[in-house]
Amino acid sequence: MIEIWPAIDLIDNKSVRLTEGDYGTKEEMQRTPQEAIAFYAQFEQVKRIHIVDLMGALNQKPEETPFIEQLLQQSALPVEIGGGIRSEETIQHYFEKGASYVIVGTKGLQDLPWLAEMTAKYPGKIYLGLDAKGELVAVNGWTETGRQTIYDVVEATNPMALGGIIYTDISKDGKMAGPNFELTGKLVELSTHPITASGGVRNIEDIKKLEALGVAAAIVGKAANTDAFWEGLA
């Protein structure tokens, strides 16, 4: 089965979920980030924890770093960090504190030469967060879209030493209505890198369908906070 990476999205040291990236929809999760890490570690399908600094993404600089450092010390599983990562200094800092991978979004999408340089320095350790509304790429905490398409990005990054691409269809995120299977499948075909699906994953059926498309991993957010999701995997 494809890997499952549960998401812990942080605002003010709390685990929250947003719907379609709208910060006004913030909903606090039942488990604290510390409880969530311990809970997810018991499932063999979980190979990695996905932690996002949501205010960091919005404010274009890390906001939850001290708390994330605590979580890194607690987790027995590899952890990837995203949100507001826009400099090599930040990348290096997270690696030094125990992160196994980092995710760059806006900076990497807007400065492809920088992304190429970072992936050359840290091969296989940097993932590109490819967040989109339809086929158009969104940046700055999903608040802006430009003319760049997801296909433009895949073509430009194919030669780079990325660990993979994390694709999120913003219209699906937090809605528990299923991922965008069509576009996810297209990215699998076009990219030389492993594709991770994020946004809308509900249940084992969605996981199986993504696996059939050749998706390497699925990031599960809201559904991972329900017992029904994990019972379905048993």
C-alpha positions as CSV (number, residue, x, y, z in Angstrom):
1,M,0.0,0.0,0.0
2,I,1.1,3.6,-0.6
3,E,2.5,5.4,2.4
4,I,0.2,7.5,4.7
5,W,1.5,10.8,6.1
6,P,-0.9,12.2,8.7
7,A,-1.0,16.0,8.7
8,I,-0.6,18.2,11.8
9,D,-1.3,21.8,10.8
10,L,-0.3,24.3,13.5
11,I,-1.6,27.6,14.6
12,D,-0.6,28.9,18.0
13,N,0.9,25.5,19.0
14,K,-2.5,23.8,18.4
15,S,-3.5,21.2,15.8
16,V,-6.1,22.7,13.5
17,R,-7.8,22.1,10.2
18,L,-8.8,24.7,7.6
19,T,-11.3,24.3,4.8
20,E,-10.0,25.3,1.3
21,G,-7.1,27.0,3.0
22,D,-9.5,29.7,4.5
23,Y,-8.0,30.8,7.9
24,G,-11.4,31.9,9.0
25,T,-12.6,28.2,9.0
26,K,-10.0,27.2,11.6
27,E,-11.2,24.2,13.6
28,E,-9.2,22.8,16.5
29,M,-8.6,19.1,16.4
30,Q,-9.4,16.8,19.4
31,R,-5.9,15.5,19.8
32,T,-3.1,17.9,20.7
33,P,-0.1,17.8,18.3
34,Q,1.8,15.7,20.9
35,E,-1.1,13.3,21.3
36,A,-1.5,13.0,17.5
37,I,2.2,12.1,17.0
38,A,1.9,9.3,19.6
39,F,-1.4,8.1,18.1
40,Y,-0.2,8.0,14.5
41,A,3.0,6.1,15.3
42,Q,1.1,2.9,16.2
43,F,-0.1,2.3,12.5
44,E,2.3,0.5,10.2
45,Q,1.0,2.4,7.1
46,V,2.2,5.7,8.6
47,K,5.8,6.2,7.5
48,R,6.1,9.9,8.1
49,I,4.5,12.9,10.0
50,H,3.6,16.0,7.9
51,I,3.8,19.2,10.0
52,V,2.8,22.6,8.6
53,D,3.3,26.0,10.1
54,L,0.1,27.6,8.8
55,M,0.9,31.1,10.1
56,G,4.4,30.8,8.7
57,A,2.9,30.1,5.3
58,L,0.6,33.1,5.6
59,N,3.2,35.5,7.0
60,Q,6.0,34.2,4.7
61,K,8.4,33.4,7.6
62,P,8.5,30.6,10.3
63,E,6.2,31.3,13.2
64,E,6.1,28.0,15.2
65,T,9.7,27.0,15.1
66,P,10.3,26.5,18.9
67,F,7.2,24.3,19.2
68,I,8.1,22.4,16.0
69,E,11.5,21.7,17.5
70,Q,9.8,20.1,20.5
71,L,7.6,17.9,18.2
72,L,10.7,16.8,16.3
73,Q,12.3,15.6,19.5
74,Q,9.1,13.7,20.4
75,S,8.5,11.9,17.1
76,A,10.0,8.4,16.5
77,L,8.9,8.6,12.9
78,P,10.5,10.8,10.2
79,V,9.0,14.3,10.1
80,E,8.7,16.7,7.2
81,I,8.1,20.4,7.9
82,G,6.5,23.0,5.7
83,G,5.1,26.6,6.0
84,G,7.1,29.8,5.5
85,I,10.4,28.1,4.5
86,R,12.0,30.7,2.2
87,S,15.7,30.5,2.9
88,E,18.6,28.1,3.1
89,E,19.1,29.2,6.7
90,T,15.6,27.9,7.7
91,I,16.1,24.7,5.7
92,Q,19.4,24.0,7.5
93,H,18.0,24.9,10.9
94,Y,15.2,22.4,10.6
95,F,17.6,19.7,9.4
96,E,19.9,20.4,12.3
97,K,16.9,20.1,14.7
98,G,15.9,16.7,13.4
99,A,13.6,17.2,10.5
100,S,14.1,14.5,7.8
101,Y,12.6,16.5,5.0
102,V,11.4,20.1,4.4
103,I,8.7,21.4,2.1
104,V,9.2,24.6,0.1
105,G,6.3,26.2,-1.7
106,T,6.1,29.8,-2.7
107,K,9.8,30.5,-2.7
108,G,10.6,27.5,-4.8
109,L,7.8,28.1,-7.2
110,Q,8.7,31.8,-7.7
111,D,12.5,31.2,-7.8
112,L,13.3,28.1,-9.7
113,P,17.1,28.7,-9.8
114,W,17.0,28.9,-6.0
115,L,15.0,25.6,-5.8
116,A,17.5,23.9,-8.2
117,E,20.4,25.1,-6.0
118,M,18.7,23.9,-2.8
119,T,17.9,20.4,-4.2
120,A,21.5,20.1,-5.4
121,K,22.7,20.8,-1.9
122,Y,20.1,18.6,-0.2
123,P,19.3,15.9,-2.8
124,G,16.1,13.9,-2.0
125,K,15.4,15.9,1.2
126,I,13.4,18.8,-0.2
127,Y,9.8,18.4,-1.4
128,L,8.0,20.9,-3.5
129,G,4.5,21.9,-2.2
130,L,2.5,22.3,-5.4
131,D,-0.8,23.8,-4.3
132,A,-3.3,24.7,-7.0
133,K,-6.8,26.1,-7.7
134,G,-7.8,24.1,-10.7
135,E,-4.6,23.9,-12.8
136,L,-3.3,27.3,-11.6
137,V,-0.6,27.4,-8.9
138,A,-1.4,29.2,-5.6
139,V,1.2,30.9,-3.4
140,N,1.6,32.8,-0.1
141,G,-0.6,30.6,2.1
142,W,-2.9,29.9,-0.9
143,T,-4.0,33.6,-1.0
144,E,-2.7,34.3,-4.5
145,T,-2.8,32.6,-7.9
146,G,-0.9,33.5,-11.0
147,R,-0.6,32.3,-14.5
148,Q,1.8,29.5,-13.7
149,T,0.2,26.0,-14.2
150,I,1.0,22.8,-12.4
151,Y,2.2,21.5,-15.7
152,D,4.7,24.3,-16.1
153,V,6.1,23.5,-12.7
154,V,6.4,19.8,-13.3
155,E,8.3,20.4,-16.6
156,A,10.6,22.9,-14.9
157,T,11.4,20.7,-11.9
158,N,11.8,17.3,-13.6
159,P,15.6,17.7,-13.8
160,M,16.0,18.7,-10.2
161,A,16.9,16.4,-7.2
162,L,13.6,16.8,-5.4
163,G,12.5,14.2,-2.9
164,G,9.0,14.5,-4.5
165,I,6.1,16.8,-5.2
166,I,3.2,17.3,-2.8
167,Y,0.1,18.2,-4.8
168,T,-2.8,19.8,-3.1
169,D,-6.1,20.7,-4.8
170,I,-7.2,23.6,-2.6
171,S,-10.8,23.2,-3.6
172,K,-10.8,19.8,-2.1
173,D,-8.8,20.5,1.1
174,G,-10.6,20.0,4.4
175,K,-13.9,19.0,2.7
176,M,-13.6,15.3,3.1
177,A,-15.0,15.0,-0.4
178,G,-12.2,13.0,-2.1
179,P,-9.0,14.1,-3.8
180,N,-8.7,15.4,-7.4
181,F,-7.9,12.0,-8.9
182,E,-7.8,13.3,-12.5
183,L,-5.1,15.9,-12.0
184,T,-3.2,13.8,-9.5
185,G,-3.0,11.1,-12.1
186,K,-1.8,13.5,-14.8
187,L,1.0,14.7,-12.5
188,V,2.1,11.1,-11.9
189,E,2.4,10.6,-15.6
190,L,4.2,13.9,-16.3
191,S,6.6,14.1,-13.3
192,T,9.9,12.2,-12.9
193,H,9.4,12.6,-9.1
194,P,7.2,10.7,-6.7
195,I,3.8,12.4,-6.3
196,T,2.1,12.8,-2.9
197,A,-1.6,13.5,-2.9
198,S,-3.0,16.0,-0.4
199,G,-6.4,17.4,0.2
200,G,-9.8,15.6,0.5
201,V,-8.7,12.1,1.4
202,R,-11.5,10.4,3.2
203,N,-11.1,6.7,3.6
204,I,-9.4,3.5,2.5
205,E,-11.2,3.6,-0.9
206,D,-9.5,6.9,-1.7
207,I,-6.2,5.5,-0.7
208,K,-6.6,2.5,-2.9
209,K,-7.6,4.7,-5.9
210,L,-4.6,6.9,-5.4
211,E,-2.4,3.8,-5.2
212,A,-3.8,2.6,-8.5
213,L,-2.8,5.9,-10.1
214,G,0.8,5.4,-9.0
215,V,0.7,7.9,-6.2
216,A,3.6,7.4,-3.8
217,A,2.0,8.7,-0.6
218,A,-1.2,10.4,0.7
219,I,-1.3,13.2,3.2
220,V,-4.4,12.7,5.4
221,G,-5.6,15.6,7.5
222,K,-9.2,15.8,8.8
223,A,-9.9,12.1,8.2
224,A,-6.8,11.1,10.2
225,N,-8.6,12.6,13.3
226,T,-11.4,10.1,13.0
227,D,-11.4,6.5,14.3
228,A,-13.3,5.4,11.2
229,F,-10.4,6.1,8.9
230,W,-8.0,3.9,10.9
231,E,-10.6,1.2,11.4
232,G,-10.9,1.0,7.6
233,L,-7.2,0.4,7.3
234,A,-7.1,-2.5,9.8
